[in-house]
Amino acid sequence: MYVANLVRGLRRLGQDVRLLYGGGAYGRMLAEEGYDVIQLDGLGREVYDLFVHRRQVKEAGRRWAQLVHIASDYVLRRGSGIAQMLGLKAVVSFHHIVERPISLPRSVVRVIAVSETIRTHLVNAGRLPKERIRVVRSGVDIEQAKQNCQSRREGHELVVGFVGGVDRRKGLEYLMKAFELLHQRGQRCHLLIAGQGKMLPDVRRWMKESGLSEFVTLLPDFTSHWEVLAATDILVLPSLREGYGQVVLEAMACGKVVVATAVGAVADMMEDGKTGILVEIKSAGSLAQALGRLLGDAMLRKEMGEAAKARVQRLFPANKMCEETVKIYEEVLEETI
């Protein structure tokens, strides 16, 4: 959602934006909304020959573009190639902690880290020059959250929700064990798992073997993550490692209390014990304890949810992200005059 929020926000600020993308739902969504979108098939693949789209890229930027914003370091090489092809400077956004060596192409003159944790890692690891890095927190479309996430009625079955890739790095095995512990203790609730991934067969097998199938719903295909968040009381993100964890902010914007491991940028988003609960990594017991505490205390869920919503509205609105991003664009363009 970073790209979608950025494109919409930049347009609201009067910026002319043209999106080059390699396919996917967000590009189609923006095109349907009337934004200027050009699809370059294969742009997101590991092996990609930019020369194939040389003419298309040049037509897209000729006599029009002033700057290239590479939305993720995953496409750093391809994005910098587009900037070089157009003779423009570029900015790149980092959304996660990077373990591999990084070499910035000459065209890339600024790096946007979407959290302090990511910036600190990039600097301390000696991977990128400190003077080139700026922190701009990734934001949430507050109006979308208001429109799509209504309060759930009293007296309903409590739902613990997970939204994301169904794979081992997300800590699903610890969530499943924690869910078993809750039911063994008599704290019955429903588990909603929304997403796809290699662990889906394992999750389905666990549902049968644990005898908890009636308390678990899988949504491998869903049209709106906002609808999933609206259906939950508690969002859980037990990741072993995480990039930015945007879904945490979106759940908070909906007034949902979050239980998560303090990995990646998640600890920057939450105030432990105030807007949610941070738990130990790889610990089903810690996860079950935090979830059990919230499931048993409606007032605590409400208080933390309201505090979470207020924190997002104050620190993480998408319009603030876009305004700070435009300042970086202006800074780079002034240097090139």
C-alpha positions in Angstrom: 0.0 0.0 0.0 3.0 2.3 0.3 3.0 3.0 -3.5 -0.8 3.6 -3.6 -0.7 5.9 -0.6 2.2 7.8 -2.0 0.8 8.2 -5.5 -2.6 9.4 -4.2 -1.0 11.8 -1.7 1.4 13.3 -4.2 -1.4 14.0 -6.6 -3.4 15.7 -3.8 -0.3 17.9 -3.2 -0.3 19.0 -6.8 2.5 16.8 -8.0 2.4 15.1 -11.4 3.0 11.4 -11.0 3.5 8.7 -13.5 3.8 5.1 -12.2 5.9 2.5 -13.9 5.2 -0.9 -12.5 5.7 -4.6 -13.3 2.2 -5.9 -12.7 0.1 -6.5 -9.6 -3.1 -5.4 -7.9 -2.0 -2.0 -6.7 -1.1 -0.8 -10.2 -4.4 -2.0 -11.7 -6.2 -0.3 -8.8 -4.5 3.0 -9.4 -5.2 2.8 -13.1 -8.9 2.2 -12.4 -8.8 5.3 -10.2 -7.6 7.4 -13.1 -3.9 7.7 -12.3 -1.3 7.7 -15.0 0.0 4.1 -14.9 2.4 2.3 -17.4 2.9 -1.4 -17.0 6.3 -2.8 -17.9 5.9 -6.6 -17.9 8.5 -8.4 -15.8 9.8 -5.3 -14.0 9.5 -7.0 -10.6 11.2 -10.3 -11.7 14.7 -11.2 -10.5 15.9 -11.4 -14.1 14.8 -8.4 -16.2 16.2 -6.8 -19.3 15.4 -3.1 -19.2 16.4 -2.7 -22.8 13.2 -4.5 -23.8 11.2 -1.5 -22.6 13.8 1.2 -23.5 11.5 3.0 -25.9 8.5 2.8 -23.6 10.5 4.2 -20.7 11.9 7.0 -22.7 8.5 8.0 -24.0 7.1 7.9 -20.4 9.7 10.3 -19.1 10.6 12.5 -22.1 10.1 16.2 -21.5 8.1 15.5 -18.5 9.9 13.8 -15.6 12.3 15.6 -13.2 13.0 12.8 -10.8 12.7 9.0 -10.4 11.4 7.6 -7.1 12.3 3.9 -6.7 9.6 2.6 -4.4 11.6 -0.3 -3.0 15.3 -1.4 -2.8 14.1 -4.7 -4.3 14.0 -2.9 -7.6 17.0 -0.6 -7.0 19.0 -1.8 -9.9 16.1 -1.6 -12.4 14.9 1.8 -11.0 18.4 3.3 -11.2 18.6 2.0 -14.8 15.5 3.8 -15.7 16.8 7.0 -14.0 20.1 6.7 -16.0 18.2 6.1 -19.2 16.2 9.3 -18.6 19.3 11.3 -17.4 17.6 11.9 -14.0 18.5 11.7 -10.3 16.7 9.1 -8.2 15.5 8.5 -4.7 15.0 5.0 -3.2 12.9 3.8 -0.3 14.0 1.1 2.1 11.2 -0.7 3.9 13.1 -3.4 5.7 16.4 -4.3 7.3 18.8 -5.4 4.5 21.3 -8.2 5.2 23.0 -8.1 1.8 25.8 -5.6 0.8 24.4 -2.5 -0.8 26.0 -0.4 -3.5 24.2 2.8 -4.5 24.3 3.5 -8.2 25.5 7.0 -9.1 22.0 8.2 -10.1 20.6 7.5 -6.6 21.3 10.5 -4.4 18.9 10.1 -1.5 17.7 7.1 0.5 14.4 7.2 2.4 14.3 4.8 5.4 10.7 4.3 6.5 11.6 4.0 10.2 14.4 4.9 12.6 15.2 1.2 13.1 15.9 0.8 9.4 17.9 4.0 9.2 20.0 3.0 12.3 20.7 -0.4 10.8 21.8 1.0 7.4 24.1 3.5 9.1 25.6 1.2 11.8 26.2 -1.6 9.4 28.2 0.8 7.3 26.1 0.0 4.3 25.0 3.5 3.2 26.4 7.0 3.8 24.6 8.7 6.7 24.4 12.0 4.9 22.2 10.5 2.1 19.6 8.9 4.4 16.4 10.6 5.5 13.6 9.1 7.7 10.1 9.4 6.4 7.7 7.1 8.2 5.4 5.1 6.0 1.9 6.3 6.5 -1.7 5.2 6.6 -4.7 6.6 4.7 -6.7 7.7 7.7 -9.8 8.4 5.8 -9.8 4.9 4.3 -9.4 3.5 7.7 -12.4 5.5 9.0 -14.6 4.4 6.1 -13.7 0.7 6.1 -13.2 -0.2 9.8 -16.3 0.0 11.8 -16.6 -1.0 15.5 -17.7 -4.6 16.0 -21.0 -5.2 17.9 -20.9 -6.3 21.6 -21.4 -9.9 22.4 -19.8 -11.4 19.3 -17.3 -14.2 19.2 -13.8 -12.7 19.7 -11.6 -12.9 16.6 -7.8 -13.0 16.5 -6.7 -12.0 13.0 -3.5 -12.5 11.0 -2.9 -10.8 7.7 0.2 -11.5 5.6 2.3 -14.2 3.9 1.6 -17.7 5.3 5.2 -18.7 5.7 7.7 -19.6 8.4 9.3 -16.1 8.7 5.9 -14.9 9.9 6.0 -17.2 13.0 2.8 -19.1 12.1 3.9 -22.2 13.9 4.1 -20.2 17.2 0.7 -18.7 16.6 -0.9 -22.1 16.1 0.7 -23.4 19.3 -0.5 -20.3 21.2 -4.0 -20.8 19.8 -4.0 -24.4 21.2 -2.8 -23.1 24.6 -5.6 -20.6 24.7 -8.3 -23.3 24.0 -6.7 -25.7 26.5 -7.1 -22.9 29.1 -10.7 -22.4 28.2 -10.2 -19.1 26.5 -12.2 -19.8 23.3 -11.9 -17.5 20.4 -11.7 -17.6 16.6 -8.6 -17.4 14.5 -8.7 -15.7 11.1 -5.7 -16.2 8.8 -5.8 -14.1 5.7 -3.0 -14.6 3.1 -1.2 -17.1 0.9 2.1 -18.9 1.2 4.0 -22.2 1.4 2.7 -23.0 4.9 -1.0 -23.2 3.9 -0.9 -27.0 3.7 0.8 -27.2 7.1 -1.9 -24.9 8.6 -4.7 -27.0 7.1 -3.1 -30.2 8.5 -2.7 -28.6 11.9 -6.4 -27.6 11.9 -7.4 -31.2 11.5 -4.9 -32.7 13.9 -5.6 -30.2 16.7 -9.4 -30.6 16.4 -9.7 -26.8 16.2 -11.0 -26.6 12.6 -14.4 -25.1 13.7 -12.5 -22.2 15.3 -10.2 -21.3 12.4 -11.0 -19.6 9.1 -8.6 -19.4 6.2 -8.8 -16.6 3.6 -6.1 -17.3 1.1 -7.9 -15.0 -1.4 -9.4 -11.8 -0.2 -10.3 -8.6 -1.9 -9.8 -6.0 0.8 -7.5 -6.2 3.8 -9.6 -3.5 5.4 -12.5 -5.9 5.5 -10.3 -8.5 7.2 -9.2 -5.9 9.8 -12.8 -4.9 10.4 -13.7 -8.5 11.2 -11.0 -8.8 13.9 -10.8 -7.8 17.5 -7.0 -8.3 17.9 -4.4 -8.4 15.2 -1.4 -10.7 15.7 1.9 -10.5 14.0 4.3 -13.1 15.5 7.0 -12.6 12.8 10.6 -13.9 13.2 11.7 -11.1 10.9 9.8 -8.3 9.4 10.3 -5.4 7.0 8.0 -2.6 7.9 4.9 -4.4 9.0 2.4 -1.9 7.4 -0.6 -4.0 8.5 0.2 -3.1 12.1 -0.3 0.6 11.4 -3.4 -0.1 9.4 -4.9 -2.2 12.3 -4.0 0.6 14.7 -5.7 3.1 12.5 -8.8 1.0 12.8 -8.6 1.1 16.5 -7.6 -2.6 16.8 -5.2 -3.7 19.5 -2.1 -5.4 18.2 0.1 -8.2 19.6 3.4 -8.5 17.8 7.0 -9.4 18.1 9.5 -6.5 18.2 11.1 -7.1 14.9 11.9 -4.8 12.0 10.1 -1.5 12.4 7.2 -2.8 14.5 8.7 -1.6 17.8 8.8 2.0 16.4 5.1 1.9 15.6 3.8 0.6 19.0 4.1 1.7 22.6 4.3 -1.6 24.5 1.6 -1.9 27.1 -0.2 1.3 25.8 -1.1 0.8 22.2 -0.6 -2.9 22.0 1.6 -5.7 23.4 5.1 -6.7 22.2 6.0 -10.4 22.9 9.1 -12.5 22.7 10.2 -13.9 19.4 9.6 -17.7 18.9 7.6 -18.0 22.1 4.1 -19.5 21.9 3.8 -19.1 25.7 4.5 -15.3 25.5 2.0 -15.0 22.6 -0.7 -17.0 24.4 -0.2 -14.9 27.6 -0.6 -11.6 25.8 -3.6 -12.8 23.7 -5.2 -14.3 26.8 -4.9 -11.0 28.7 -6.6 -9.1 26.0 -9.3 -11.7 25.3 -10.3 -11.6 29.0 -10.4 -7.8 29.3 -12.8 -5.8 27.0 -11.9 -2.5 28.6 -8.2 -3.1 28.1 -8.8 -3.9 24.4 -10.9 -0.7 24.0 -8.3 1.5 25.8 -5.4 0.2 23.8 -7.3 0.3 20.6 -8.2 4.0 21.1 -4.6 4.8 22.1 -3.3 3.0 19.0 -5.7 5.0 16.7 -4.6 8.3 18.2 -0.9 7.4 17.8 -1.3 6.6 14.1 -3.4 9.7 13.5 -0.6 11.8 15.2 2.5 10.2 13.8 1.7 8.1 10.8 -0.8 9.8 8.5 -0.2 9.3 4.8 -0.5 13.0 4.0 2.5 13.7 6.4 4.5 11.0 4.7 3.8 12.6 1.3 4.6 16.2 2.4 8.0 15.0 3.8 8.7 13.1 0.7 8.1 16.1 -1.5 10.6 18.1 0.6 13.2 15.5 -0.2 12.3 15.8 -3.9 12.8 19.5 -3.7 16.1 19.1 -1.9 17.4 16.9 -4.7 16.2 19.1 -7.5 17.7 22.2 -6.0 21.1 20.4 -5.9 20.8 19.7 -9.6 20.1 23.2 -10.7 
